[in-house]
Amino acid sequence: MKLTDRSGIDRAFAVRGNCDDVLMAKNGLLTDTSYCNILLFDGIDWITPLQPLLTGVQREYLLHEKIIKFGEIHLKDLNNYKSLMLVNAMLVFNEDRSIFVSQIEN
């Protein structure tokens, strides 16, 4: 769990190099970053992973308000999405903060 045992997350974060954060996957499916839930825009809808490591407050609010939808986001399909946005209690949904998926370092 993200809150109780962050050792794996901390190891990934430690080797991020000059990147701000790490995008994590479990069993080939994207989950979240070290401190944020992820949203991906497919050109029509904003999608959040069905099984993140932590179901954050902002993510739950956006689902409740039907601003975003659940979906399985396969790592191999990341380039099929146009934009990515990170959300948490301090980073609210704002499309101006989204980044193009093509800008994400592998």
N, C-alpha and C positions, 0 to 999 in steps of 0.2 A: 504494500500500500504506500502511496506517495507520501503521506504524512508521518507514518510510523517508521518505515525503513526506507530511507532515501539513499542508501549506500550505492546502489546501481546507478541511480540518477546522478549522484555526486561524482561518480567515476566518469560517466559520460560527459558531464559538464566540465570536468577537469581537463579533458582532451579536446575541447572544442576549438582550440587554436585562437584565431582572431575573430571568431564568430560570437555573436551576442548570446546565443542560446543553442540548444540542441533539440532537434525534432526527433521524437522517439517512436519506435514501432515495436509491436509485440505480435509474433506469429505472422509477420508480413503485413499487418494492419497498422496504420498510423494511430497513435493514441493522443499525445499531447507534447508539450515541451516541459522543461524542468520546473517552470512556475506558472504555466498558462495552459488553458484549453485551446484547441485549435479549431478554426472554422475555415473551410475551403469553399470558394465560389466556382461553380461549374458553368457560369454564364447565365444561369436562370435562378438557382437556389444557393443559399449558404448551407453547407453540410458540416456537421460535427460528428466525430467518431461515435459509433454505437457503444463502444466499451473503452472510455478513457481510463487513465489510471486514477483520476479523481473527478468526480462530478461537481464542478465548481458552481458557485452561486450565480455568476453572470451567465454561464452556460445554461443553467436550469431556468433562469428568468427568460432568456431568449427562446428556449424551447417552449415554455409555457405561453409566451406571447406569440408563438408561431412565426417568429422572425427567422429561425433556423430550423433545419430538419436533421434527423438521425440518418446515418448512412455508414456503410463499410467503406473505408478509404484505404485501398491497397497501396502500399509503398510503390509498387511498380506502375501504378496509375497516376502518380502525383503530377506528372506533366500534362495530364488531361484536364487539370484545373487551371483556372485563370489567375486567381488570387488567393492569398492566405491571410488570415487575421488571427492575432493572439488576443484572447480575452481572459480576464480574471476579475476579482472584486475591484481592483483599481484600474483596470483597462477595460472600459466599456465598449460596446459595439459602436464602431464608427468607421464607415467605409473609407474615409480619408486616411485611416491608419493601415489599410490593407497593403500588402506588397505583392508584386507579380511573382508567380511561382517560378518564372524563369530567372528571378534574382536569387533564388535559394541555392546556396552552395551545397554540393554533395560531399 
